[in-house]
Amino acid sequence: MVLILASIVVIGAGIKLAAPLLVPVLVASFIAIVTAPIVMWFCDRGVPTLVAVLAGLLLDVAAGAALGIPLAGAVATFTERVPEYATMLAGRMDEAELWLAARGIYLESIYDFSEPTWMLNMAAVMAQYAASLVSQMVLVLLIVAFMLFEATGLREKLSKIATPSQIQELSAAAREVNTYLVAKTVLSVLTGLLVFAWCWWMGVDVPLLWGLLAYLLNYIPTVGQIIAAVPAIALAWLQLGPGEALVVAAGFGAINLAIGAIEPRVMGDALGLSALVVLVSMVAWGWLLGPVGALVSAPLTMVIKHALAHNDQLRWMAELLGPTPKPAGKSAEGEADSADELSRA
């Protein structure tokens, strides 16, 4: 056990140091996993490998442009309006101080929050991070291209070095990750559209930014949408008032409940992780790899869980990472109730 913990610490330190190199490779890997079935579909129908890979890359570029161009515009719009929001914040703080003073509570330090510097810094960080992502996309697409070329001959290579059972296990793991990513992407797009429509209808500034933020953070299970809702609700409070902010928050809650009800039906058990593991993995991968690590924390942990499940000595760790199993008693009672209902029918 001590050896395992020591190995985890050493690997984690290596990942932390190599984060600048690993982040584009990881992003490219997940893009390639989603794109590879399309490229293989073209190749299986006699399309030349070069043409198939180029078609897959064109789809990736189109998807990236559809996300990146509006995101850059929305961040720029938000940055331009930061001084206005700082003024609104000062007014809200004055109202809060008066409201508290009427009840005998005096908080002179509340004015510290009305200084616009922290908002300007936040906007600058958002703009810098968006610019760094755009600058890395060329490298990411280059890595994706080479990965897709390798994927076209991967089956032949694996047939020479792996047994049929090992190939089947690898295919199952890749299919599981692919199913999760595709399903999560579709649901994230739906979430982003709903959030954009709700914020636009409520009159919240820069609704496109909050829709795109909801789309991106929806890749983080459980807590992603909570994080995405906070800035939109805060802006609604600044711009519209506390009552409207509560309505905006209620809309976010309704969207999360609706998507949460659809998600298990679409993805089934593709994630296969407990809620606690999802939260801890988001924090851990986010610390190791930055914001991109938080976004891809779930599929990364899925891959690790799948690898542990096929090692006899480490299978117990995979069981701990998995969701809580349903009690045998309840399932048996459910089957008995179903049998009774069928017998009555």
C-alpha positions in Angstrom: 0.0 0.0 0.0 2.8 2.4 0.9 4.5 1.5 -2.4 1.3 2.3 -4.3 0.9 5.7 -2.6 4.6 6.5 -3.2 4.2 5.7 -6.9 1.1 7.9 -7.2 3.0 10.8 -5.6 5.9 10.4 -8.0 3.6 10.1 -11.1 1.6 13.1 -9.9 4.8 15.2 -9.5 5.9 14.1 -13.0 2.5 15.1 -14.5 2.6 18.5 -12.7 6.0 19.2 -14.2 5.1 18.0 -17.7 1.7 19.8 -17.7 2.6 22.3 -20.5 3.5 19.3 -22.8 0.8 17.0 -21.6 -2.2 19.4 -22.0 -2.1 19.7 -25.8 -1.4 16.0 -26.2 -4.4 15.1 -23.9 -6.7 17.5 -25.8 -5.6 16.1 -29.1 -6.1 12.6 -27.8 -9.7 13.2 -26.9 -10.4 15.0 -30.2 -8.8 12.1 -32.0 -10.9 9.5 -30.1 -14.1 11.3 -31.2 -12.9 11.9 -34.8 -11.4 8.4 -35.4 -14.7 6.5 -35.9 -15.6 9.0 -38.7 -12.1 8.6 -40.4 -12.4 4.8 -40.0 -15.9 4.9 -41.6 -14.5 6.7 -44.6 -11.5 4.3 -44.9 -13.8 1.2 -44.7 -15.7 2.5 -47.7 -12.6 2.8 -49.9 -11.8 6.5 -49.3 -8.0 7.1 -49.4 -6.5 7.6 -46.0 -5.3 11.1 -46.7 -8.7 12.2 -47.8 -10.4 10.6 -44.8 -8.0 12.2 -42.3 -8.4 15.6 -44.0 -12.2 15.2 -43.8 -11.9 14.5 -40.1 -9.6 17.5 -39.5 -12.0 19.8 -41.4 -14.8 18.7 -39.1 -12.6 19.4 -36.1 -11.6 22.8 -37.4 -15.3 23.7 -38.2 -16.3 22.6 -34.6 -13.4 24.6 -33.1 -14.2 27.7 -35.1 -17.9 27.4 -34.2 -16.8 27.5 -30.5 -13.7 29.7 -30.6 -14.9 32.6 -32.7 -18.1 33.3 -30.7 -16.2 32.7 -27.4 -13.5 35.3 -28.3 -16.2 37.8 -29.2 -18.1 37.2 -26.0 -15.0 37.5 -23.8 -14.1 40.8 -25.6 -17.6 42.2 -25.1 -17.5 41.3 -21.4 -14.1 42.8 -20.9 -15.2 46.1 -22.5 -18.1 46.3 -20.1 -16.2 45.6 -16.9 -16.0 49.3 -15.9 -19.8 49.5 -16.1 -20.2 46.4 -14.0 -17.8 47.9 -11.4 -20.0 50.9 -11.1 -23.1 48.7 -10.8 -21.2 46.7 -8.1 -20.5 49.9 -6.1 -24.2 50.8 -6.2 -25.2 47.3 -5.0 -22.7 47.5 -2.2 -24.1 50.9 -1.1 -27.6 49.4 -1.1 -26.3 46.4 0.9 -24.6 48.7 3.4 -27.7 50.8 3.9 -29.8 47.7 4.3 -27.5 46.3 7.0 -27.1 49.6 8.7 -30.8 49.8 9.1 -30.6 46.6 11.1 -27.7 47.7 13.2 -24.9 46.0 11.2 -22.1 48.2 10.0 -19.6 46.8 7.4 -17.4 49.6 6.2 -15.0 47.0 4.6 -17.7 46.1 2.2 -16.4 48.9 -0.1 -13.3 46.8 -0.7 -15.4 44.6 -3.0 -16.5 47.5 -5.1 -13.0 48.2 -6.3 -12.9 47.5 -10.0 -9.4 46.1 -10.0 -10.3 42.5 -9.2 -13.0 42.5 -12.0 -10.4 43.9 -14.5 -7.9 41.2 -13.4 -10.5 38.5 -13.9 -11.4 39.8 -17.4 -7.7 39.9 -18.3 -7.1 36.4 -17.1 -10.1 35.2 -19.1 -8.8 36.9 -22.2 -5.3 35.6 -21.8 -6.5 32.1 -21.3 -8.7 32.2 -24.4 -5.8 33.6 -26.4 -3.5 30.8 -25.2 -6.0 28.2 -26.2 -6.3 29.6 -29.7 -2.5 29.7 -30.0 -2.2 26.0 -29.0 -4.9 24.8 -31.4 -2.4 24.7 -34.3 -0.2 22.3 -32.3 -3.3 20.3 -31.2 -4.6 19.9 -34.7 -1.1 18.8 -35.9 -1.0 16.1 -33.2 -4.6 15.1 -34.0 -3.6 14.6 -37.7 -0.8 12.3 -36.8 -3.0 10.4 -34.4 -5.6 9.9 -37.0 -3.0 8.6 -39.5 -1.8 6.1 -36.9 -5.4 5.1 -36.1 -6.0 3.9 -39.6 -3.3 1.2 -39.2 -3.8 0.6 -35.5 -5.9 -2.5 -35.9 -3.2 -4.3 -38.0 -0.5 -3.3 -35.5 -2.5 -4.6 -32.6 -3.3 -7.9 -34.3 0.5 -8.6 -34.4 1.4 -7.7 -30.8 -1.8 -8.4 -28.7 -4.1 -11.3 -28.2 -7.8 -11.2 -29.4 -9.0 -10.8 -25.8 -6.6 -7.8 -25.2 -7.7 -6.2 -28.4 -11.3 -6.6 -27.3 -10.6 -5.0 -24.0 -8.8 -2.0 -25.6 -11.7 -1.7 -28.1 -14.2 -1.7 -25.2 -12.3 1.0 -23.3 -12.0 3.2 -26.4 -15.7 2.7 -27.2 -16.7 3.5 -23.6 -14.7 6.8 -23.7 -16.0 7.6 -27.2 -19.6 7.0 -26.1 -19.1 9.3 -23.1 -17.5 12.1 -25.0 -20.1 12.0 -27.9 -23.1 11.9 -25.5 -21.6 14.5 -23.2 -20.9 16.8 -26.2 -24.5 16.5 -27.4 -25.9 17.2 -24.0 -23.4 20.1 -23.4 -24.6 21.7 -26.7 -28.2 21.4 -25.5 -27.3 22.8 -22.1 -25.5 25.8 -23.7 -28.4 26.6 -26.0 -30.9 26.5 -23.1 -28.7 28.7 -20.9 -28.1 31.2 -23.8 -31.9 31.4 -24.5 -32.7 31.8 -20.8 -30.2 34.5 -20.1 -31.1 36.3 -23.3 -34.8 36.2 -22.4 -34.1 37.4 -18.9 -32.0 40.3 -20.3 -28.7 39.3 -18.7 -25.7 40.9 -20.5 -23.5 38.8 -22.9 -25.8 35.7 -22.9 -23.6 34.1 -25.5 -20.7 34.0 -23.0 -22.8 32.3 -20.3 -24.2 29.8 -22.9 -20.7 28.9 -24.0 -19.4 28.7 -20.5 -22.3 26.3 -19.6 -21.4 24.2 -22.7 -17.7 24.0 -21.7 -18.2 23.4 -18.0 -20.9 20.8 -18.6 -18.0 18.4 -19.4 -17.3 18.5 -15.6 -19.9 16.2 -14.1 -21.9 17.1 -11.0 -20.3 20.5 -10.2 -19.7 22.0 -13.7 -23.0 23.6 -14.1 -23.0 25.0 -10.6 -19.7 26.7 -11.4 -21.1 28.0 -14.7 -24.2 29.4 -13.1 -22.4 31.5 -10.5 -21.1 34.4 -12.7 -24.3 34.6 -14.7 -26.4 34.9 -11.5 -23.9 37.4 -10.1 -24.2 39.5 -13.2 -28.0 39.3 -13.1 -27.9 40.5 -9.5 -25.7 43.5 -10.5 -27.6 44.4 -13.6 -31.2 43.5 -12.8 -31.5 43.1 -9.0 -31.9 40.4 -6.4 -35.4 39.3 -7.4 -34.4 38.8 -11.1 -31.2 37.0 -10.0 -33.3 34.5 -8.1 -35.4 33.9 -11.2 -32.2 33.4 -13.3 -30.9 30.9 -10.6 -34.3 29.1 -10.8 -33.9 28.8 -14.6 -30.4 27.4 -14.2 -31.7 24.9 -11.7 -34.5 23.8 -14.0 -32.1 23.3 -16.9 -29.8 21.3 -14.7 -32.6 19.1 -13.5 -33.9 18.5 -17.1 -30.4 17.6 -18.4 -29.7 15.5 -15.3 -32.9 13.5 -16.0 -31.9 13.0 -19.7 -28.2 12.2 -19.1 -28.6 8.7 -17.5 -30.9 7.6 -20.3 -28.5 8.8 -23.0 -25.2 7.7 -21.5 -26.3 4.8 -19.4 -23.4 3.6 -17.3 -20.7 5.0 -19.6 -19.2 7.2 -16.9 -19.1 4.4 -14.2 -17.7 6.7 -11.5 -19.0 7.6 -8.1 -20.0 11.3 -7.4 -17.3 11.7 -4.8 -14.6 10.3 -7.3 -15.8 12.7 -9.9 -15.5 15.7 -7.6 -12.1 14.6 -6.2 -10.8 13.8 -9.7 -11.8 17.3 -11.0 -9.9 18.9 -8.2 -6.8 16.7 -8.6 -6.6 16.9 -12.4 -7.4 20.6 -12.3 -4.5 21.1 -9.9 -2.1 18.9 -12.0 -3.1 20.2 -15.5 -5.0 23.4 -15.0 -8.5 24.2 -16.3 -8.1 21.7 -19.2 -7.4 19.0 -16.6 -10.7 19.8 -14.8 -12.6 19.6 -18.2 -11.2 16.2 -19.1 -11.0 14.8 -15.5 -13.9 12.4 -16.0 -12.7 10.6 -19.1 -9.1 10.5 -17.7 -10.4 8.9 -14.5 -12.5 6.5 -16.7 -9.4 5.4 -18.5 -7.5 4.8 -15.3 -10.4 2.9 -13.8 -10.6 0.7 -16.9 -6.8 0.0 -16.7 -7.1 -0.9 -13.0 -10.0 -3.2 -13.6 -7.9 -5.4 -15.8 -5.1 -5.9 -13.3 -5.8 -8.6 -10.8 -3.8 -6.9 -8.0 -5.3 -3.5 -8.5 -8.9 -4.4 -9.4 -10.0 -3.4 -5.9 -9.1 0.2 -6.7 -11.3 0.1 -9.7 -14.2 -1.1 -7.6 -13.6 1.8 -5.2 -13.7 4.3 -8.1 -17.0 2.9 -9.4 -20.5 4.0 -8.4 -22.2 2.7 -5.3 -23.9 -0.6 -6.2 -27.6 -1.0 -5.5 -28.3 -3.1 -2.4 -29.0 -6.7 -3.2 -32.1 -6.7 -0.9 -33.7 -3.8 -2.8 -33.1 -5.3 -6.2 -34.5 -8.6 -5.0 -37.5 -6.9 -3.6 -38.0 -5.0 -6.9 -37.8 -8.3 -8.8 -40.3 -9.9 -6.4 -42.7 -6.9 -6.8 -42.4 -7.1 -10.6 -43.1 -10.9 -10.5 -46.2 -10.3 -8.3 -47.5 -7.6 -10.7 -47.1 -9.9 -13.6 -48.8 -12.7 -11.8 -51.8 -10.5 -11.0 -51.9 -9.4 -14.6 
